[in-house]
Amino acid sequence: MGSSSSGRELYITAITQAEILWGFERLPSGKRRKDLERIAQETFEITFDGQILPFDSAAASEFAKIAAARRKLGRPISQADCQIAAIARSRGAVLATRNTADFEHCGIRLVKPWC
């Protein structure tokens, strides 16, 4: 569950899950949307069972620090991205994303696995 072929554990955040579900809500009704929703739900329930990280009080503390530091740098961060970064930072996790630019200067290690 939630493990890659290399044996490393994989997690997603509840914020990421919400972003995915919100994307489906914006799609027109139909077979494509229904198929994507089914695949995502299976992925959440099987691949990431017990491995969806919540935004908790430790993450809230990191959120405040990240948001303030980024604003001070003149590089404000969106609330969702800041929550994701805060969850990763509060757990000492590496963040895998295609969008590394939005997570720079957050005090977390970033990897761009799709390159």
N, CA and C atoms as an extended XYZ file, in Angstrom:
345
Properties=species:S:1:pos:R:3:atomname:S:1:resname:S:1:resid:I:1 pbc="F F F"
N         0.832       -1.192        0.000 N   MET     1
C         0.000        0.000        0.000 CA  MET     1
C         0.869        1.245        0.000 C   MET     1
N         0.694        2.074       -0.982 N   GLY     2
C         1.412        3.329       -1.028 CA  GLY     2
C         2.911        3.189       -1.174 C   GLY     2
N         3.379        2.016       -1.572 N   SER     3
C         4.816        1.836       -1.739 CA  SER     3
C         5.178        1.840       -3.212 C   SER     3
N         6.286        2.440       -3.520 N   SER     4
C         6.776        2.439       -4.896 CA  SER     4
C         7.530        1.141       -5.141 C   SER     4
N         7.910        0.905       -6.367 N   SER     5
C         8.656       -0.309       -6.691 CA  SER     5
C        10.018       -0.336       -6.006 C   SER     5
N        10.516        0.817       -5.594 N   SER     6
C        11.802        0.862       -4.901 CA  SER     6
C        11.646        0.626       -3.406 C   SER     6
N        10.405        0.454       -2.927 N   GLY     7
C        10.176        0.192       -1.521 CA  GLY     7
C         9.967        1.435       -0.686 C   GLY     7
N        10.117        2.593       -1.266 N   ARG     8
C         9.881        3.830       -0.523 CA  ARG     8
C         8.389        4.038       -0.361 C   ARG     8
N         7.997        4.531        0.785 N   GLU     9
C         6.582        4.786        1.014 CA  GLU     9
C         6.157        6.067        0.322 C   GLU     9
N         4.985        6.022       -0.279 N   LEU    10
C         4.413        7.174       -0.957 CA  LEU    10
C         3.176        7.635       -0.214 C   LEU    10
N         3.027        8.945       -0.106 N   TYR    11
C         1.877        9.549        0.547 CA  TYR    11
C         1.345       10.658       -0.350 C   TYR    11
N         0.108       11.031       -0.123 N   ILE    12
C        -0.420       12.265       -0.688 CA  ILE    12
C        -1.027       13.044        0.466 C   ILE    12
N        -1.287       14.305        0.234 N   THR    13
C        -1.921       15.111        1.271 CA  THR    13
C        -3.422       15.183        1.017 C   THR    13
N        -4.159       15.461        2.077 N   ALA    14
C        -5.601       15.668        1.933 CA  ALA    14
C        -5.864       16.870        1.029 C   ALA    14
N        -4.948       17.822        1.008 N   ILE    15
C        -5.088       18.992        0.140 CA  ILE    15
C        -4.993       18.558       -1.322 C   ILE    15
N        -4.041       17.686       -1.621 N   THR    16
C        -3.894       17.160       -2.975 CA  THR    16
C        -5.144       16.394       -3.385 C   THR    16
N        -5.657       15.589       -2.477 N   GLN    17
C        -6.887       14.846       -2.751 CA  GLN    17
C        -8.027       15.810       -3.076 C   GLN    17
N        -8.152       16.872       -2.305 N   ALA    18
C        -9.203       17.868       -2.547 CA  ALA    18
C        -9.027       18.535       -3.908 C   ALA    18
N        -7.787       18.854       -4.274 N   GLU    19
C        -7.540       19.475       -5.581 CA  GLU    19
C        -7.943       18.546       -6.726 C   GLU    19
N        -7.649       17.259       -6.577 N   ILE    20
C        -8.028       16.284       -7.606 CA  ILE    20
C        -9.546       16.195       -7.717 C   ILE    20
N       -10.218       16.072       -6.578 N   LEU    21
C       -11.682       15.967       -6.582 CA  LEU    21
C       -12.331       17.236       -7.125 C   LEU    21
N       -11.770       18.380       -6.804 N   TRP    22
C       -12.293       19.650       -7.316 CA  TRP    22
C       -12.164       19.707       -8.835 C   TRP    22
N       -11.060       19.180       -9.350 N   GLY    23
C       -10.874       19.120      -10.799 CA  GLY    23
C       -11.971       18.319      -11.474 C   GLY    23
N       -12.374       17.216      -10.852 N   PHE    24
C       -13.468       16.416      -11.415 CA  PHE    24
C       -14.779       17.180      -11.407 C   PHE    24
N       -15.018       17.941      -10.358 N   GLU    25
C       -16.266       18.712      -10.250 CA  GLU    25
C       -16.386       19.745      -11.365 C   GLU    25
N       -15.265       20.176      -11.899 N   ARG    26
C       -15.284       21.173      -12.973 CA  ARG    26
C       -15.470       20.547      -14.346 C   ARG    26
N       -15.332       19.229      -14.445 N   LEU    27
C       -15.521       18.546      -15.729 CA  LEU    27
C       -17.006       18.394      -16.040 C   LEU    27
N       -17.344       18.373      -17.313 N   PRO    28
C       -18.742       18.110      -17.663 CA  PRO    28
C       -19.114       16.672      -17.278 C   PRO    28
N       -20.374       16.473      -16.933 N   SER    29
C       -20.855       15.128      -16.621 CA  SER    29
C       -20.672       14.238      -17.836 C   SER    29
N       -20.441       12.975      -17.585 N   GLY    30
C       -20.291       12.043      -18.692 CA  GLY    30
C       -19.379       10.891      -18.331 C   GLY    30
N       -19.144       10.036      -19.296 N   LYS    31
C       -18.356        8.821      -19.096 CA  LYS    31
C       -16.918        9.130      -18.676 C   LYS    31
N       -16.291       10.097      -19.324 N   ARG    32
C       -14.893       10.430      -18.995 CA  ARG    32
C       -14.769       10.832      -17.530 C   ARG    32
N       -15.644       11.736      -17.092 N   ARG    33
C       -15.599       12.186      -15.700 CA  ARG    33
C       -15.850       11.016      -14.752 C   ARG    33
N       -16.834       10.214      -15.057 N   LYS    34
C       -17.171        9.073      -14.201 CA  LYS    34
C       -15.999        8.092      -14.111 C   LYS    34
N       -15.349        7.820      -15.241 N   ASP    35
C       -14.198        6.912      -15.251 CA  ASP    35
C       -13.036        7.471      -14.436 C   ASP    35
N       -12.752        8.755      -14.604 N   LEU    36
C       -11.667        9.383      -13.842 CA  LEU    36
C       -11.969        9.378      -12.348 C   LEU    36
N       -13.209        9.671      -11.984 N   GLU    37
C       -13.598        9.655      -10.567 CA  GLU    37
C       -13.436        8.253       -9.971 C   GLU    37
N       -13.818        7.234      -10.717 N   ARG    38
C       -13.699        5.853      -10.245 CA  ARG    38
C       -12.229        5.480      -10.035 C   ARG    38
N       -11.386        5.816      -11.003 N   ILE    39
C        -9.957        5.509      -10.896 CA  ILE    39
C        -9.339        6.233       -9.696 C   ILE    39
N        -9.686        7.498       -9.528 N   ALA    40
C        -9.148        8.265       -8.400 CA  ALA    40
C        -9.610        7.673       -7.075 C   ALA    40
N       -10.884        7.338       -6.974 N   GLN    41
C       -11.412        6.777       -5.730 CA  GLN    41
C       -10.718        5.461       -5.397 C   GLN    41
N       -10.517        4.612       -6.398 N   GLU    42
C        -9.793        3.354       -6.180 CA  GLU    42
C        -8.360        3.627       -5.724 C   GLU    42
N        -7.733        4.617       -6.318 N   THR    43
C        -6.367        4.975       -5.936 CA  THR    43
C        -6.319        5.460       -4.493 C   THR    43
N        -7.256        6.325       -4.105 N   PHE    44
C        -7.296        6.817       -2.723 CA  PHE    44
C        -7.530        5.667       -1.739 C   PHE    44
N        -8.441        4.759       -2.091 N   GLU    45
C        -8.827        3.688       -1.169 CA  GLU    45
C        -7.841        2.526       -1.130 C   GLU    45
N        -7.147        2.265       -2.227 N   ILE    46
C        -6.259        1.099       -2.281 CA  ILE    46
C        -4.791        1.512       -2.175 C   ILE    46
N        -4.320        2.298       -3.123 N   THR    47
C        -2.907        2.674       -3.147 CA  THR    47
C        -2.524        3.529       -1.944 C   THR    47
N        -3.398        4.460       -1.571 N   PHE    48
C        -3.067        5.391       -0.494 CA  PHE    48
C        -3.883        5.153        0.770 C   PHE    48
N        -4.368        3.928        0.963 N   ASP    49
C        -5.120        3.599        2.170 CA  ASP    49
C        -4.261        3.880        3.405 C   ASP    49
N        -4.733        4.769        4.255 N   GLY    50
C        -3.989        5.119        5.459 CA  GLY    50
C        -2.779        5.996        5.207 C   GLY    50
N        -2.625        6.480        3.973 N   GLN    51
C        -1.441        7.269        3.641 CA  GLN    51
C        -1.797        8.604        2.994 C   GLN    51
N        -2.928        9.145        3.417 N   ILE    52
C        -3.323       10.493        3.010 CA  ILE    52
C        -3.083       11.377        4.226 C   ILE    52
N        -2.113       12.262        4.105 N   LEU    53
C        -1.673       13.070        5.245 CA  LEU    53
C        -2.590       14.265        5.467 C   LEU    53
N        -3.072       14.447        6.701 N   PRO    54
C        -3.971       15.564        6.998 CA  PRO    54
C        -3.208       16.859        7.268 C   PRO    54
N        -3.935       17.948        7.199 N   PHE    55
C        -3.406       19.241        7.631 CA  PHE    55
C        -3.731       19.346        9.115 C   PHE    55
N        -2.727       19.136        9.960 N   ASP    56
C        -2.937       19.107       11.403 CA  ASP    56
C        -2.273       20.312       12.073 C   ASP    56
N        -2.230       20.302       13.404 N   SER    57
C        -1.687       21.470       14.114 CA  SER    57
C        -0.190       21.657       13.858 C   SER    57
N         0.555       20.578       13.684 N   ALA    58
C         1.983       20.714       13.355 CA  ALA    58
C         2.143       21.379       11.993 C   ALA    58
N         1.306       20.977       11.043 N   ALA    59
C         1.345       21.593        9.711 CA  ALA    59
C         0.902       23.050        9.785 C   ALA    59
N        -0.076       23.346       10.637 N   ALA    60
C        -0.551       24.729       10.776 CA  ALA    60
C         0.577       25.647       11.242 C   ALA    60
N         1.382       25.154       12.164 N   SER    61
C         2.521       25.937       12.655 CA  SER    61
C         3.524       26.204       11.532 C   SER    61
N         3.817       25.185       10.736 N   GLU    62
C         4.736       25.351        9.607 CA  GLU    62
C         4.134       26.246        8.533 C   GLU    62
N         2.822       26.150        8.331 N   PHE    63
C         2.125       26.987        7.353 CA  PHE    63
C         2.395       28.462        7.639 C   PHE    63
N         2.224       28.859        8.898 N   ALA    64
C         2.424       30.261        9.270 CA  ALA    64
C         3.854       30.712        8.966 C   ALA    64
N         4.822       29.866        9.282 N   LYS    65
C         6.228       30.201        9.046 CA  LYS    65
C         6.537       30.305        7.550 C   LYS    65
N         6.038       29.346        6.780 N   ILE    66
C         6.291       29.342        5.332 CA  ILE    66
C         5.641       30.550        4.674 C   ILE    66
N         4.372       30.796        4.995 N   ALA    67
C         3.645       31.913        4.376 CA  ALA    67
C         4.328       33.241        4.687 C   ALA    67
N         4.753       33.427        5.945 N   ALA    68
C         5.417       34.672        6.333 CA  ALA    68
C         6.765       34.825        5.622 C   ALA    68
N         7.538       33.746        5.578 N   ALA    69
C         8.856       33.806        4.932 CA  ALA    69
C         8.733       34.094        3.440 C   ALA    69
N         7.785       33.461        2.796 N   ARG    70
C         7.602       33.681        1.359 CA  ARG    70
C         7.131       35.107        1.078 C   ARG    70
N         6.248       35.623        1.902 N   ARG    71
C         5.783       37.006        1.717 CA  ARG    71
C         6.950       37.970        1.904 C   ARG    71
N         7.788       37.711        2.904 N   LYS    72
C         8.952       38.558        3.165 CA  LYS    72
C         9.912       38.559        1.976 C   LYS    72
N        10.001       37.434        1.266 N   LEU    73
C        10.848       37.327        0.073 CA  LEU    73
C        10.216       37.975       -1.153 C   LEU    73
N         8.966       38.415       -1.010 N   GLY    74
C         8.255       38.964       -2.159 CA  GLY    74
C         7.754       37.878       -3.099 C   GLY    74
N         7.620       36.662       -2.571 N   ARG    75
C         7.155       35.511       -3.351 CA  ARG    75
C         6.029       34.811       -2.606 C   ARG    75
N         4.870       35.480       -2.504 N   PRO    76
C         3.763       34.847       -1.785 CA  PRO    76
C         3.390       33.503       -2.418 C   PRO    76
N         2.788       32.648       -1.619 N   ILE    77
C         2.437       31.293       -2.037 CA  ILE    77
C         0.934       31.105       -1.861 C   ILE    77
N         0.322       30.345       -2.741 N   SER    78
C        -1.120       30.098       -2.614 CA  SER    78
C        -1.394       29.309       -1.333 C   SER    78
N        -2.602       29.436       -0.833 N   GLN    79
C        -2.955       28.744        0.403 CA  GLN    79
C        -2.803       27.231        0.251 C   GLN    79
N        -3.306       26.669       -0.836 N   ALA    80
C        -3.222       25.216       -1.028 CA  ALA    80
C        -1.767       24.752       -1.109 C   ALA    80
N        -0.941       25.454       -1.884 N   ASP    81
C         0.467       25.068       -1.989 CA  ASP    81
C         1.178       25.207       -0.649 C   ASP    81
N         0.840       26.235        0.096 N   CYS    82
C         1.455       26.428        1.408 CA  CYS    82
C         1.038       25.305        2.364 C   CYS    82
N        -0.218       24.882        2.285 N   GLN    83
C        -0.667       23.772        3.129 CA  GLN    83
C         0.076       22.485        2.774 C   GLN    83
N         0.238       22.221        1.493 N   ILE    84
C         0.960       21.024        1.052 CA  ILE    84
C         2.412       21.089        1.535 C   ILE    84
N         3.059       22.233        1.347 N   ALA    85
C         4.445       22.401        1.794 CA  ALA    85
C         4.552       22.239        3.307 C   ALA    85
N         3.590       22.780        4.028 N   ALA    86
C         3.605       22.699        5.489 CA  ALA    86
C         3.435       21.263        5.976 C   ALA    86
N         2.580       20.505        5.316 N   ILE    87
C         2.414       19.093        5.674 CA  ILE    87
C         3.733       18.359        5.459 C   ILE    87
N         4.368       18.587        4.317 N   ALA    88
C         5.653       17.939        4.026 CA  ALA    88
C         6.721       18.360        5.040 C   ALA    88
N         6.824       19.648        5.300 N   ARG    89
C         7.862       20.148        6.211 CA  ARG    89
C         7.653       19.640        7.634 C   ARG    89
N         6.408       19.589        8.088 N   SER    90
C         6.144       19.145        9.460 CA  SER    90
C         6.474       17.665        9.654 C   SER    90
N         6.558       16.930        8.566 N   ARG    91
C         6.862       15.498        8.642 CA  ARG    91
C         8.264       15.159        8.126 C   ARG    91
N         9.011       16.176        7.712 N   GLY    92
C        10.343       15.941        7.168 CA  GLY    92
C        10.302       15.155        5.868 C   GLY    92
N         9.230       15.331        5.113 N   ALA    93
C         9.026       14.568        3.880 CA  ALA    93
C         9.595       15.290        2.667 C   ALA    93
N         9.903       14.524        1.650 N   VAL    94
C        10.309       15.047        0.349 CA  VAL    94
C         9.040       15.245       -0.461 C   VAL    94
N         8.942       16.368       -1.165 N   LEU    95
C         7.763       16.655       -1.980 CA  LEU    95
C         8.068       16.398       -3.445 C   LEU    95
N         7.318       15.494       -4.052 N   ALA    96
C         7.441       15.209       -5.485 CA  ALA    96
C         6.371       16.008       -6.218 C   ALA    96
N         6.810       16.839       -7.170 N   THR    97
C         5.879       17.680       -7.912 CA  THR    97
C         6.483       18.079       -9.251 C   THR    97
N         5.619       18.278      -10.227 N   ARG    98
C         6.087       18.831      -11.509 CA  ARG    98
C         6.328       20.326      -11.365 C   ARG    98
N         5.722       20.917      -10.365 N   ASN    99
C         5.690       22.361      -10.204 CA  ASN    99
C         6.625       22.806       -9.074 C   ASN    99
N         7.904       22.532       -9.220 N   THR   100
C         8.845       22.850       -8.146 CA  THR   100
C         8.968       24.348       -7.881 C   THR   100
N         8.774       25.172       -8.891 N   ALA   101
C         8.936       26.623       -8.716 CA  ALA   101
C         8.008       27.174       -7.637 C   ALA   101
N         6.794       26.651       -7.547 N   ASP   102
C         5.848       27.155       -6.550 CA  ASP   102
C         6.203       26.736       -5.132 C   ASP   102
N         7.106       25.774       -4.984 N   PHE   103
C         7.454       25.277       -3.655 CA  PHE   103
C         8.877       25.634       -3.235 C   PHE   103
N         9.567       26.445       -4.042 N   GLU   104
C        10.914       26.881       -3.669 CA  GLU   104
C        10.841       27.795       -2.449 C   GLU   104
N        11.893       27.796       -1.672 N   HIS   105
C        12.012       28.643       -0.478 CA  HIS   105
C        10.966       28.292        0.578 C   HIS   105
N        10.607       27.007        0.652 N   CYS   106
C         9.662       26.543        1.675 CA  CYS   106
C        10.348       25.670        2.721 C   CYS   106
N        11.652       25.485        2.583 N   GLY   107
C        12.383       24.679        3.555 CA  GLY   107
C        12.100       23.193        3.449 C   GLY   107
N        11.791       22.730        2.238 N   ILE   108
C        11.555       21.304        2.017 CA  ILE   108
C        12.366       20.842        0.814 C   ILE   108
N        12.682       19.559        0.806 N   ARG   109
C        13.388       18.985       -0.340 CA  ARG   109
C        12.368       18.672       -1.423 C   ARG   109
N        12.706       19.048       -2.652 N   LEU   110
C        11.815       18.854       -3.792 CA  LEU   110
C        12.433       17.885       -4.786 C   LEU   110
N        11.594       17.059       -5.389 N   VAL   111
C        12.024       16.219       -6.501 CA  VAL   111
C        11.006       16.370       -7.617 C   VAL   111
N        11.521       16.329       -8.826 N   LYS   112
C        10.674       16.434      -10.013 CA  LYS   112
C        10.755       15.081      -10.724 C   LYS   112
N         9.925       14.117      -10.318 N   PRO   113
C        10.099       12.741      -10.786 CA  PRO   113
C         9.702       12.486      -12.230 C   PRO   113
N         9.013       13.406      -12.879 N   TRP   114
C         8.519       13.161      -14.225 CA  TRP   114
C         9.428       13.737      -15.297 C   TRP   114
N        10.656       14.058      -14.951 N   CYS   115
C        11.595       14.634      -15.933 CA  CYS   115
C        12.489       13.576      -16.518 C   CYS   115
